[in-house]
């Protein structure tokens, strides 16, 4: 979902990056991992309840929860939801 959000921002011109190069660099960097959307994550999205309304935010939070990750975000809705551990 984060990749889609980045792609949308770049496509709209609100993010000034070379998208293909950015994605290639991201995939080559061992610090970052790209997780696929799985049935387990979809089930976690459903289990989140009404804490978050945005489907992308719900998917990002669910992915972090399923993989037991701390999420780095400045999104105040995600932080306020307390559904996942965050670094803001």
Secondary structure as the mmCIF struct_conf table of DSSP 4:
data_model
#
loop_
_struct_conf.conf_type_id
_struct_conf.id
_struct_conf.beg_label_comp_id
_struct_conf.beg_label_asym_id
_struct_conf.beg_label_seq_id
_struct_conf.end_label_comp_id
_struct_conf.end_label_asym_id
_struct_conf.end_label_seq_id
HELX_RH_AL_P HELX_RH_AL_P1 UNK A 2 UNK A 11
TURN_TY1_P TURN_TY1_P1 UNK A 12 UNK A 13
BEND BEND1 UNK A 14 UNK A 15
BEND BEND2 UNK A 17 UNK A 17
HELX_RH_AL_P HELX_RH_AL_P2 UNK A 19 UNK A 28
TURN_TY1_P TURN_TY1_P2 UNK A 30 UNK A 31
HELX_LH_PP_P HELX_LH_PP_P1 UNK A 35 UNK A 37
HELX_RH_AL_P HELX_RH_AL_P3 UNK A 39 UNK A 47
TURN_TY1_P TURN_TY1_P3 UNK A 48 UNK A 50
BEND BEND3 UNK A 51 UNK A 51
HELX_RH_AL_P HELX_RH_AL_P4 UNK A 55 UNK A 66
TURN_TY1_P TURN_TY1_P4 UNK A 67 UNK A 68
HELX_LH_PP_P HELX_LH_PP_P2 UNK A 70 UNK A 70
STRN STRN1 UNK A 71 UNK A 72
HELX_RH_AL_P HELX_RH_AL_P5 UNK A 76 UNK A 81
TURN_TY1_P TURN_TY1_P5 UNK A 82 UNK A 82
BEND BEND4 UNK A 83 UNK A 84
STRN STRN2 UNK A 86 UNK A 87
#
